[in-house]
Amino acid sequence: MNKVILLLKWDAFVVSLMSIIYGIQLIASPQLLNRYEAYKVIGYLFDSQSLGIAFVLLGLFKTLAIMRNNLKMKTLSISLLGGLWMYFFIGFALSPVANSLWALPLAMFLLCVGIAIKELTV
């Protein structure tokens, strides 16, 4: 992979990397969904392990899609990542405890939307 692709797809790489890191954190610390009140809404549907694996696999899938320059893979992976980040945004926003955790997944979701628009129009 050359420098031009890395520079042009920097935002997509950042979303992929942050999703992988977040997924690893969820896998390594499964008590997050159970211990902290802000995570309780998110933990109602899925367990920490499943969500962590989803983040890691989708992040890796997005990275592979970028490296292969496959439009269908890029579109599918960024759509699924965007949906996962939106799930976290909604979960944090609906949390009974006042928190600012919703801002990170909202930013990640908006990055996913921007990346999808760029990939589909370029």
VENQUIDA-V66861 format. One record per pair of residues at least 24 apart in sequence whose C-alpha atoms are under 8 Angstrom apart, sorted by the first residue. I is the first residue (numbers start at 1). J is the second residue. Records with the same first field share a line. If there is no record, write none. Layout:
I=J ; J
This chain:
1=67
9=66
11=111 ; 115
12=62 ; 63 ; 112 ; 115
13=63
15=59 ; 108 ; 111 ; 112
16=58 ; 59 ; 60 ; 62 ; 63
17=59
18=59
19=55 ; 56 ; 58 ; 59 ; 81
20=55 ; 56 ; 57 ; 58 ; 59 ; 60
21=56
22=52 ; 55 ; 56
23=51 ; 52 ; 53 ; 54 ; 55 ; 56
24=52 ; 53 ; 56
25=52
26=51 ; 52
27=52 ; 53
37=95 ; 96 ; 97
38=91 ; 92 ; 95 ; 96 ; 97 ; 98 ; 99 ; 101
39=91 ; 92 ; 95
40=95
41=91 ; 92 ; 94 ; 95
42=87 ; 88 ; 91 ; 92
55=81 ; 84
71=119
74=119
75=116 ; 119 ; 120
78=112 ; 115 ; 116
79=112 ; 116
81=109 ; 112
82=108 ; 109 ; 110 ; 112 ; 113
83=109
85=109
